Amino acid sequence: MPTLDETVTTVLAPVFAPGSELGAELALDDVSVTTAGRRRVVRVVVDGAGDEPGDLDLDAVAAASTAVSQALDDSDVLGDLPYTLEVTSPGVDRPLTTPRHWSRSRGRLVRAVLADGSSLLLRVVSVDEAGVHGTGEPQMVKGKPPRAKDVGAPHDLAWADLVRGEVQIEFRRGDEDVDDLVAAEDDDEADEDEQ
């Protein structure tokens, strides 16, 4: 027997179907129904349709809220209990678990958690049927800058080796910082050679 989350997802799927007005801009990412006292809270997470990275159009999210509310009201999936509807976008803390999640994160800094229990910090370059392709990113270890040879190393991760990804918050983009770190390390090595 399907759960209430699955039943509500089935009711809402046509709202975000590829041929629908909203389906061109948004995709249904997740649905959860929880009980809060005498009310239910229906939380609907929408993301951009397709695999391209980018921000969500707030007007489209508002239109989705209206369409979701109408679909729920037209069905009897929630019965007579009142409900509160929350339509939101996935936060930065959403784990990357599907190829679409990874693809929409191209260009982002991601901590990839691997099946062997290890993790790797990389910038996602591309995603295909084989897996995720990226470049290694500098990681400070005990306050020491990364070695020049570790910066930008290519990484190809197969889907079978990936458990999830965790998008990392960047306060400033590291491209120029990596060059500065590599130059500083080269200068340090040159100074050591002169001594």
SENU-612581 format. One record per residue (C-alpha): residue in three letters; x, y, z. Coordinates in Angstrom, 3 decimals. Example, Ala and Ser with C-alpha at 12.3 -4.5 7.8 and 13.67 -1.06 7.14 Angstrom:
SENU-612581
+-----+----------+----------+----------+
:   r :        X :        Y :        Z :
+-----+----------+----------+----------+
: ALA :   12.300 :   -4.500 :    7.800 :
: SER :   13.670 :   -1.060 :    7.140 :
+-----+----------+----------+----------+
This chain:
SENU-612581
+-----+----------+----------+----------+
:   r :        X :        Y :        Z :
+-----+----------+----------+----------+
: MET :    0.000 :    0.000 :    0.000 :
: PRO :    1.478 :    3.380 :   -0.977 :
: THR :    2.371 :    5.911 :    1.702 :
: LEU :    0.604 :    9.273 :    1.914 :
: ASP :    3.736 :   10.937 :    0.519 :
: GLU :    3.612 :    8.639 :   -2.526 :
: THR :   -0.117 :    9.174 :   -3.016 :
: VAL :    0.246 :   12.969 :   -2.886 :
: THR :    3.195 :   12.729 :   -5.293 :
: THR :    0.972 :   10.806 :   -7.733 :
: VAL :   -1.708 :   13.521 :   -7.485 :
: LEU :    0.837 :   16.300 :   -8.095 :
: ALA :    2.842 :   14.615 :  -10.866 :
: PRO :    0.546 :   15.877 :  -13.693 :
: VAL :    1.077 :   19.483 :  -12.536 :
: PHE :    4.783 :   19.110 :  -13.343 :
: ALA :    4.502 :   16.750 :  -16.330 :
: PRO :    6.853 :   17.649 :  -19.206 :
: GLY :    3.996 :   18.817 :  -21.445 :
: SER :    2.365 :   21.024 :  -18.813 :
: GLU :    2.852 :   24.762 :  -18.443 :
: LEU :    4.877 :   24.361 :  -15.229 :
: GLY :    6.703 :   21.264 :  -16.487 :
: ALA :    8.701 :   23.415 :  -18.884 :
: GLU :   10.247 :   25.337 :  -15.983 :
: LEU :    9.966 :   23.211 :  -12.849 :
: ALA :   10.293 :   19.606 :  -11.774 :
: LEU :    8.758 :   17.967 :   -8.720 :
: ASP :   11.724 :   17.025 :   -6.549 :
: ASP :   10.194 :   15.802 :   -3.294 :
: VAL :    6.906 :   15.628 :   -1.376 :
: SER :    6.506 :   15.064 :    2.340 :
: VAL :    3.359 :   15.137 :    4.458 :
: THR :    3.664 :   15.484 :    8.220 :
: THR :    1.089 :   15.951 :   10.955 :
: ALA :    1.257 :   18.961 :   13.239 :
: GLY :   -1.551 :   18.770 :   15.767 :
: ARG :   -4.841 :   18.737 :   13.887 :
: ARG :   -3.240 :   19.957 :   10.699 :
: ARG :   -1.111 :   18.386 :    8.064 :
: VAL :    1.884 :   20.114 :    6.583 :
: VAL :    2.438 :   19.340 :    2.907 :
: ARG :    5.954 :   20.276 :    1.864 :
: VAL :    6.572 :   20.271 :   -1.878 :
: VAL :   10.117 :   20.790 :   -3.133 :
: VAL :   10.473 :   21.961 :   -6.736 :
: ASP :   13.630 :   22.339 :   -8.766 :
: GLY :   14.427 :   23.583 :  -12.244 :
: ALA :   13.308 :   21.327 :  -15.067 :
: GLY :   16.093 :   19.705 :  -17.014 :
: ASP :   19.739 :   19.297 :  -16.175 :
: GLU :   21.009 :   22.830 :  -16.620 :
: PRO :   22.374 :   24.672 :  -13.588 :
: GLY :   20.608 :   27.866 :  -12.650 :
: ASP :   18.351 :   29.669 :  -10.243 :
: LEU :   14.608 :   29.182 :  -10.016 :
: ASP :   12.207 :   31.812 :  -11.289 :
: LEU :   10.217 :   33.010 :   -8.271 :
: ASP :    7.161 :   33.680 :  -10.439 :
: ALA :    7.221 :   30.039 :  -11.541 :
: VAL :    7.452 :   28.901 :   -7.904 :
: ALA :    4.448 :   31.107 :   -7.042 :
: ALA :    2.515 :   29.630 :   -9.979 :
: ALA :    3.486 :   26.149 :   -8.755 :
: SER :    2.122 :   26.949 :   -5.304 :
: THR :   -1.226 :   27.932 :   -6.810 :
: ALA :   -1.359 :   24.875 :   -9.097 :
: VAL :   -0.362 :   22.472 :   -6.291 :
: SER :   -2.997 :   23.939 :   -3.978 :
: GLN :   -5.655 :   23.559 :   -6.669 :
: ALA :   -4.647 :   19.948 :   -7.405 :
: LEU :   -4.794 :   19.044 :   -3.708 :
: ASP :   -8.169 :   20.771 :   -3.261 :
: ASP :   -9.608 :   18.996 :   -6.321 :
: SER :   -8.584 :   15.597 :   -4.968 :
: ASP :   -9.591 :   13.959 :   -1.720 :
: VAL :   -6.082 :   12.690 :   -1.046 :
: LEU :   -5.822 :   14.599 :    2.263 :
: GLY :   -9.395 :   13.972 :    3.369 :
: ASP :  -11.201 :   16.652 :    5.359 :
: LEU :   -8.270 :   17.618 :    7.569 :
: PRO :   -6.947 :   21.139 :    7.045 :
: TYR :   -3.418 :   21.427 :    5.713 :
: THR :   -0.660 :   23.965 :    5.370 :
: LEU :    1.116 :   24.003 :    2.034 :
: GLU :    4.800 :   24.842 :    1.678 :
: VAL :    6.234 :   25.025 :   -1.838 :
: THR :    9.973 :   25.559 :   -1.762 :
: SER :   13.174 :   25.023 :   -3.662 :
: PRO :   15.841 :   22.554 :   -2.541 :
: GLY :   18.284 :   24.098 :   -0.133 :
: VAL :   22.027 :   23.944 :   -0.450 :
: ASP :   21.985 :   21.168 :    2.144 :
: ARG :   20.001 :   18.795 :   -0.092 :
: PRO :   22.200 :   15.771 :   -0.806 :
: LEU :   22.985 :   15.108 :   -4.456 :
: THR :   21.632 :   11.610 :   -5.033 :
: THR :   20.424 :   11.543 :   -8.647 :
: PRO :   22.174 :   12.304 :  -11.944 :
: ARG :   19.887 :   15.359 :  -12.358 :
: HIS :   20.976 :   16.713 :   -8.948 :
: TRP :   24.623 :   16.329 :   -9.918 :
: SER :   24.091 :   17.822 :  -13.362 :
: ARG :   22.355 :   20.890 :  -11.928 :
: SER :   25.410 :   21.327 :   -9.677 :
: ARG :   27.924 :   21.667 :  -12.515 :
: GLY :   30.448 :   24.346 :  -11.655 :
: ARG :   29.797 :   23.962 :   -7.918 :
: LEU :   32.200 :   22.782 :   -5.267 :
: VAL :   30.974 :   19.408 :   -3.951 :
: ARG :   32.151 :   16.963 :   -1.305 :
: ALA :   31.597 :   13.549 :   -2.894 :
: VAL :   30.980 :   10.754 :   -0.393 :
: LEU :   32.160 :    7.465 :   -1.868 :
: ALA :   30.986 :    3.901 :   -1.315 :
: ASP :   34.300 :    2.947 :    0.329 :
: GLY :   33.668 :    5.509 :    3.101 :
: SER :   36.122 :    8.109 :    1.840 :
: SER :   35.264 :   11.547 :    0.498 :
: LEU :   36.701 :   13.851 :   -2.111 :
: LEU :   36.373 :   17.594 :   -2.686 :
: LEU :   35.886 :   18.416 :   -6.346 :
: ARG :   34.405 :   20.952 :   -8.693 :
: VAL :   31.789 :   19.274 :  -10.890 :
: VAL :   32.678 :   19.714 :  -14.569 :
: SER :   30.310 :   17.316 :  -16.332 :
: VAL :   27.871 :   14.492 :  -15.736 :
: ASP :   27.010 :   11.630 :  -18.084 :
: GLU :   25.742 :    8.049 :  -18.020 :
: ALA :   29.120 :    6.846 :  -16.705 :
: GLY :   29.197 :    9.161 :  -13.681 :
: VAL :   30.485 :   12.503 :  -12.458 :
: HIS :   33.597 :   14.176 :  -13.833 :
: GLY :   35.352 :   16.949 :  -11.968 :
: THR :   38.607 :   18.492 :  -10.907 :
: GLY :   40.217 :   18.231 :   -7.502 :
: GLU :   39.981 :   21.301 :   -5.353 :
: PRO :   42.508 :   22.530 :   -2.829 :
: GLN :   42.017 :   21.350 :    0.719 :
: MET :   43.884 :   22.948 :    3.552 :
: VAL :   45.282 :   20.209 :    5.773 :
: LYS :   46.270 :   21.294 :    9.271 :
: GLY :   46.641 :   24.892 :    8.088 :
: LYS :   49.012 :   24.026 :    5.251 :
: PRO :   48.163 :   24.989 :    1.681 :
: PRO :   47.563 :   22.206 :   -0.835 :
: ARG :   50.414 :   20.875 :   -2.936 :
: ALA :   50.456 :   22.277 :   -6.456 :
: LYS :   50.205 :   18.808 :   -8.022 :
: ASP :   46.864 :   18.131 :   -6.216 :
: VAL :   45.124 :   21.233 :   -7.546 :
: GLY :   43.014 :   20.640 :  -10.639 :
: ALA :   43.649 :   16.886 :  -10.840 :
: PRO :   40.875 :   15.225 :  -12.888 :
: HIS :   38.512 :   12.842 :  -11.123 :
: ASP :   36.051 :   10.483 :  -12.828 :
: LEU :   33.592 :    8.973 :  -10.357 :
: ALA :   31.346 :    6.097 :  -11.481 :
: TRP :   27.724 :    6.094 :  -10.276 :
: ALA :   28.329 :    2.806 :   -8.447 :
: ASP :   31.119 :    4.460 :   -6.418 :
: LEU :   29.051 :    7.488 :   -5.355 :
: VAL :   26.841 :    7.524 :   -2.270 :
: ARG :   25.915 :   11.217 :   -2.339 :
: GLY :   27.258 :   14.701 :   -2.882 :
: GLU :   27.189 :   17.649 :   -0.524 :
: VAL :   27.344 :   21.113 :   -2.089 :
: GLN :   29.865 :   23.308 :   -0.297 :
: ILE :   29.159 :   26.955 :    0.412 :
: GLU :   31.763 :   29.233 :   -1.117 :
: PHE :   32.098 :   32.757 :    0.137 :
: ARG :   34.419 :   33.579 :   -2.695 :
: ARG :   35.206 :   31.562 :   -5.759 :
: GLY :   38.568 :   29.875 :   -5.509 :
: ASP :   39.834 :   29.996 :   -9.110 :
: GLU :   42.137 :   32.943 :   -8.565 :
: ASP :   42.962 :   31.765 :   -5.051 :
: VAL :   44.226 :   28.432 :   -6.392 :
: ASP :   46.570 :   30.266 :   -8.750 :
: ASP :   47.791 :   32.390 :   -5.829 :
: LEU :   48.375 :   29.274 :   -3.696 :
: VAL :   50.286 :   27.518 :   -6.473 :
: ALA :   52.384 :   30.637 :   -7.119 :
: ALA :   53.093 :   31.009 :   -3.379 :
: GLU :   54.172 :   27.368 :   -3.132 :
: ASP :   56.419 :   27.749 :   -6.186 :
: ASP :   57.970 :   30.869 :   -4.596 :
: ASP :   58.561 :   28.957 :   -1.343 :
: GLU :   60.263 :   26.126 :   -3.223 :
: ALA :   62.417 :   28.645 :   -5.132 :
: ASP :   63.404 :   30.319 :   -1.854 :
: GLU :   64.383 :   26.941 :   -0.380 :
: ASP :   66.482 :   26.137 :   -3.461 :
: GLU :   68.358 :   29.444 :   -3.114 :
: GLN :   69.306 :   28.727 :    0.504 :
+-----+----------+----------+----------+
